Amino acid sequence: MDFTRLRAEGLAGLTTAFALVPECIAFALVAQLHPLMGLYGAFFLCTLTALLGGRPGMISGAAGSMAVVIVALVVQHGPAYLLATVLLSGLIMAAFGLLKLGKLVRMVPHPVMLGFVNGLAIVIALAQLEHFQHGGHWLSGPALGWMAGLVALTMAIVYLVPHLTRAVPPALVAIGGVGLLVAGLDLPTRTLGDMAHIAGGLPTFQWPAVPWTFETLRTIAPYAGLMAMVGLLETLLTLNLTDEVTESQGHPDRECLALGLANIASGLFGGMGGCAMIGQTVINLSSGGRGRLSGVVAGVMVLLFVVLLSPLIERIPLAALVGVMLVVAQQTFAWASLRVINKVPLNDVLMIGVVTAITVATDLATAVLCGIVLAALNFAWQHARSLYADTHTEADGHKVYRVHGTLFFASVTAFLQCFTPAEDPDEVTLDCAHLQFVDHSAIAALMTLRERYAKAGKHLRVVHLSARCRQLLKRAGVPR
C-alpha cells in the first residue's frame, strides 16, 4: 500500500471516529448505560471486525438497533447481566459464521434491501432531532438559530469540498472547520462535552459478575438471541450495500464470525454489544476508506479520544456532527427507489414502503422478516397462478394432460382443477415433462388425483417425471 492510499485510509478512519463517538454515546444512554460502555464497545467492534472480518471498509460499533433490544434487561437486572448477554450473543453470532449461514442473506429480496436502506436513512435523520432539544424542550430563539445555522454550514461544506479537492474527506473538513469557527468566535452552541464526559482509562478485563446458573441463562438467552438476530441482519445487509458501493465481493460467513468474536471481547472488557453501522460505513466509504486500515484507525482513535484526547474532543460542536449525519442520511436513502415506482410491479413498490415504515416504527429485524414473508407469499402466489395444462386426445382415444409449472402447496387447487375425471376416457396420461414437484403437498395432490380416477373406474398413467421428482415420489412410497 503506497503513501497516498495510507493517507486516504487514515483520514477516512479519523473522520469515521468523529462520527462514531456521538452515536455510541447516544445509544449507550438509550440503553441506560454509562457512555464509556458504548465507546469501549465501539473500539472492540470496529477494530476487530476491521482486522478479522470479511468486508473491508465496513464499520461496526455500538448500534442503536441493538441498544433498543436491551433496555428492559438493563433496567430490570443491571449492566452485569448485559455483559453476560453480549457474551452469549457473540457466541451465537460466531456459531452462525462457523456454520456458514451467512449465505442466507441471499434470501433477502432487492425491494426488502431498498426498504431497509430507506428506513435506516430516515431513522438516522430522525435521531438527529434530539440534538435540537435541551432538557426535554425544543431549542428556541438564538440557541435554535445558532444550531440550525451551524448545521446548515456543515452540510454546505460537506457538499462543496468535493468540488474543490478530494485530497481530504469532506466530513473531516466540515467538522474541523466548524469546530475552529465555534472555538475562535466563542459561539454559544452545544458541544459533545454537553452530551457526556468521555474521559476514561483503558478497558480492563471483567468477567460478568452474575450467578452462572440455569436461571441466569433463562433470563439472558432471549435477549442474546434477539441481539444476535438483529446484529447479524443489520451486518449482512450492510455488507451487501458495501459490496454494491465498492463493486467487490465480501465474505459474509467470515464477517459473522468476526462480529461474534468482537462482541465476545466487548462483553469481557465492559463494552456494549453491536454490529455494522450503516451511517458510519457510508461516511467511511465516501471519505475514501476501502481497506482494513480505515476501520482499525477509527476504532483506535475512539479509544484515544477516551484515554488522551477527551478535553479536545468534547469541544466539538454537536451541530457539526448533526450536519454530517444528515448528509449521511441523504446519501443513504435510495432515491432511485422513488423513480421506479411506475416501472416495477406494484407488489414490489408496496414491499419497499412496508419495510421502510416497519423499520422506522419498530426495528430492523421485524422489518426484514416481514419483508421476507411478504416476498415469499408473493412468490408463492405468482407461481401458483402460472400453473396450467394443455390437453389433447391421441388416435387410440386416450387423453393426455401436459401440465406446465410448479406443483407445491399454493398450486394444488389449480392443479386438481385442470382435470375432469368424470368426463375423461378410461385411459389418461399425465405428462410431467414441464412439471416440477416441490413438497409433500405436491405428492398428496398426485395421490388425490389418482384416487379420483380410480373411483371413476379409470386409469391414470404418469410419464416423463424428472429424476428429482422420481426420487421425491420414491421416498414417499408413491408408485409411479
N, C-alpha and C positions, 0 to 999 in steps of 0.2 A: 504494500500500500504506500503510495507516494505522499509527499508532504501536503499537497493540495487536498487529497482525499482525507488524510488525517485531520487536517484543519476543518474541513467541512463536517466530518463526523463529530469532532469535539464541540464545535459551535452548535450543532444540532442537539447534541446531548445537553449542553448548558441551557439552551432555550427550553428544552423539554422539562428540565429540572425545575425551572422557574414556574412552569405551568403545573407541575406535579404537586408542589408544596401546598397551595391554597386548596386544591381539590381534595388531597388526602387529609388535610386538617378538617375541612368541612365534613367529609364522610366520617371521620373519627367522632366529631361532635354529634353527627346524626345518630351514630351508634352509641352515644353517651359514654365515650371513652376519652382518655387523655390524648391530646393531639399528637404526642410523641409516638403513640402506638400506631397511628396512621403513617407517620413519617418513617418509622423503623420498618413497617410493612412495605412501604414503597421502596426502600433501599434494597431489601432482600428480594422482593419480587422483580423489580426492574433489573437488578444486576444479575441474578441467577438465571432468569429466563433469557436475558440477552446472551449470556455465556453458553448456556446449555440448550436453549430452545431450538425449535425447527423453523423459526421465521425471523431472520434478522431484520431489524428496522421496526419491529413491533414493540410497543411499550406496555408493560404491565405495572400495576400498582394497587393501592387500596381503593377498590372500586365502589362506587355508590350503590350499584345493584346488589352487591353482597352485604354492604353495611345495613341496608334496609332489612335484610333477612334476619340479622342477629340482634336487633334492638330488643325484642322481647326476652331473649336469653340473657342479655347483659342486665336488663332491669331486674329480672327475677333471681338470677344466680351470681352475677358479678363477672368481672373481667377474667378471672381464673378459668371459669367454665368456657369463656370464649376462646382462650388459648388452646384448651383441650379440643374444642370444636374445630378450630383452624387446623390443628394437627391431624385430626381424623379426616377432615375434608381433603387435606393434602394427600393422605394415603389413598383415598378414593380416586382422586384425580390421577395419581401416579399409576394406580392399577388400571385405570381406563386407558392410559397410554401404553402400558405394558401389554395389555390385551389387544392393542392395535384397533381400537374402536373409533379412533379419530376420523376414519373414513365415513362414519355415519353422517358427517356434516354434508355429504353429497345428497342426503335425503331432504335437505332444505331447499325448496324451490326458489327461483330467482325473485318472484314477487314478494316472498317472505323476506328475502335478503333486503330488498328495497324498503319494505316496511320497517324492518329492524333498523336500517341506517337512518331513515327519516324520523322514526320515533326517538332514537338516541340523539339526533341533532336537535329535536325540539326539547328533549329533557336537558341537554347541555345548555341551551338558551334560557330555559325557564329557571335553571339552577342559578343563573347569574343575577336574577331579580332580587334574591335575598340580600345581595350586597347594596341594593338601593334602600335597605331598611336599617334602622338602628334602634336597638331597644324594643323591637317589636312594632315599630312605627315607620311608615314610609318617610324617606327624606323629603324635605320641602325647602323652599326659599333658596338662599345662596348655597347651602350644602348640596341640594339636588342639582343646582346649576353647575357647580364645580365638578361633581361626579359625572354628570351627563356629558359635559364639555370635554373632560379628560378621556372618557370612554370613546367619544367620537374622534378625538385627536389620535388616540391609539389605533383605532380602526383605520383611519386615513393613512397613518404611517405604514401600517401593515400592507395596505393596498398599493401605496405609492412606491415604496422601496424597491420592489422587483422591477419597476420600470427604470430605475436609476442604476441599480447594481444588484448582482446576485452573489457577491462575494461574502455577504453577511446575511444570516437569516432575518427576514423582516420582523418577526415577532421579537427577536432579541434587540433589534434596533428600537422598536417601539417601547419595549419595557424599559430599556436603558435610557432612552431619550425622555420619556415621560417622567421617569424616576428622577433624573437630573433636574428637569424643569420644576418639579414639585419641591425638591430639596433646595434648589437655588433660590426660588422665589418664596419659599416657605408657604406654599399654598395650603389652605385649610381643607384637606381631604383625608379620608381614612386610609391607613396603611395596613400591611399584613400584620404588623405588631398589634393593631387594634383588634384583630381577629383572634389571635392567640400568640403566646410567647413560645418560641420553638427551641430555646436554648436547652441543651441536654448533653449527656455523655454518650459514650459508645454503648450499643446494646449489649446486654450480658445474658448468658445462658440461664434460663429459668424453667425448670420442669414444671408444667402446670400444677398448681397446688390444689388439686381436687382429689377426693377419695376415688381411687380407681376400682370401682365396683360396677356390678351389673346395673345398678340404679343410675349411676352416673352415665353409663353408656346409653341407657334408655332415654336419658334426658338430652344428651348432646347429639345422638345419632340422627334424629330427624333434621336438626339444623345443619349438621355436617353434610347430609345427603343433599339438602336443598342448596347449600352453598356450593357444593361440588357441581351440581347440575347447572346452576346459574353461571358459575365461573367458567365451566367448560363450554357452555353455549356461547357466551359472550366472546371468549377467546377464539373459538373456532370460526365464528362469524367474522370477527375482526381479522383473523388470519386470511380468510377468503377475500376480504376487502383489500388487505395489504397486497395479496397476490395480484389483484386486478390493477392496483395503482403502480406496482413495481414491474408488472408484466413478467413475473417469475413464479416459481412453484415452491411453496413451503412444505414442511413435513408435519402434518397435524399430530401424529402419534408422538413424535419427539417433543412437540410443544406441550402436549398434555402431560407427559412425564416430567418435563422441566417445571411446568406450573405446579404440579404436585410437590416436587422437591422444594420449590421456593416457598410454598405455603407451609410445609413442614418446618423449614428453617425459620420462617417468620413466627410461627407458633411457639417454637422453642426459645426464641430470643425476644419475646414480648411484643410482637408486631401483629397487626390486623391481617386477616386473610384478604386475598384479592385476585385479580385476573387481568386480562388485557383491557386497556382503556382506549376507546376509540378516539376520543378527543386528543389525548396526548400522542397517540400514534399518528394522527393526521398532522399534528404540529411537527413531530419528528421527521416525517416523510417530506412535508412541504419545506422544512428547513434544510433538507439535503441528507438526512440520516437514512442510510440504506444498509449499513452493516451492523455488526455486533457492537462495535466500539461506541456508537452513539447511545445505545441503551446502557452500557456499562458506565459511561460518563454521567448520564442522567442519574443513575442510581447512586453512584459515589458522591456526586455533587449534593444530592439531597442529604446524605449523611454529613458531609462537610458543612452544609448550612446549619445543621443542628449542633455540631460539635465546635466549629470555629467561627462561622460567619453569621451567626444569628443576629447580632446587632445591625449588620448591614442589610440582611435580607428582610428584616422586619420593617425597614423603612421603604420598601417597595410599595407604591400606591396600589390599592385594590383596583382602582379604575383601570390601570394598565393591564392587569391580569384579566379583568372582566372584558375589556375590549378585545384582547387576544382570543378569549374563549368564544366570544360572539362571532368573530371571524371564523373560528373553527366550526362552530355550529352551521354557519352559512356554507362553508366549504364541504361539510359532511353531508348535508342534505342532498339527496339525489334529485336534483331539479329535473333531470331527464325523465323521471317517472311521471311528472306532470304533463310533459309534452307527448307522451304516448297514450294518453287516456283514450283518444279516439282511434288508436291504431292497434290496440291489443284487445283480446276478449274481455268482456265485461266482468267475468268472474275473477280475472287476474287484477283488474283495477280495484274491485271490491276487496280482494285479499290484501293488496297493498294498504288500502285505507284502514282495514280492520286491524292488521298487525301494527300499523303506526299508532292507532288510537289505543290499543291494549298496552303497547309499550309505554306510552305516556301515562295511562291511567293506573296500570298495575306494575308489572315488572317484565323484564326481558324473557325469562323462562316461560311464563304464561303466554306471552305474545307469540313466541316462536312455536310452542307446542300447539296453540290454537291454529296458527297458520299452517302447520304441517297437517293437522287433522282436516282442516278445510280443503287443503290441496289434495289430500288423499281421497276425500269424499268426492271432490270434483272429478278427479282422475277416474275413480270407480264409475261415476255416473256417465262420463263421456264414453268410456269403454263399453259399458253395458248397453248404451244406445247404439253402438256401432255394430252390434251382432245382427246378422241377417242370414237368410238361407235362399239358395237357388234350388229349384226342383225341375226334374224332367222325368219322363217315362220312357223306359227302354222298349226295344222292339218286342221283347218277350213279355211285356206287361208289368214288370216290377218297377217300382218308383224309387228314384234316387234323390236324396236330400244332400246338397253340398252346402255346409254351414261355414260361414266366414266370421272370424272374430275370436274373442277370448271368453271362455266359459269359466265363470267364477261366481261368487255369492250374489253379486249385483245383477248378473245377466241370466240367472237361472230361469226366471219367469219368461223373459223374452225368448230364450232357447226353447222352452217347452211349448210356447205359443206358435212356434214355427211348424209344428207337426199336427196332423189331423188323423189319428189312428182309426177313427170310425169310418172315414171316407177312403182311406188308402187301400191298395190291393194287398193280397196275402203276403207278398214278399216286398220288403222295404230295405233300402240300403242307406246308411248314414256315412257319407264321405267326409272324413275328418282331415283331409289334406290341408285345409286352411283354417282349422280349428285348434285352439290350444286349451288344454285342461290345466287349471291352475291350483285349485284347492279341493277340499273334501266336498264342498257344495257342488262342484262340477261332477264328481263321481256319483254323488247322490242323485243329481239330475239325470245322468245317464241310466242309472238303475231304475229311476221312476219312469223314464221313457220306455225302457224295455218291459216294465210291468204293464204299462198301458197297452202296448201292442200285444203282450201275451194275453191280457184279459179280453182283448178284441179277437183272439184266436189267430194272430198274425205273427210273422217272424221278422225281427229287426236284425240286420247284419251291419256290423261296424267295420269300416275299412280305412286304410291309409292313416292309421294312427302314427304319430311321431314316436321316436324312441323314448322320449321323456314321458309322453302320455301313456305308452305301453307300460313303462316302469311304474308309473303312478297307479295305474289300474291293477297291476300285478301285486303291488304291495298292499292294496286294499282288498285283494282277493276277489276282484270282479272279473268274470270270464269275458273274453272278447269274442 
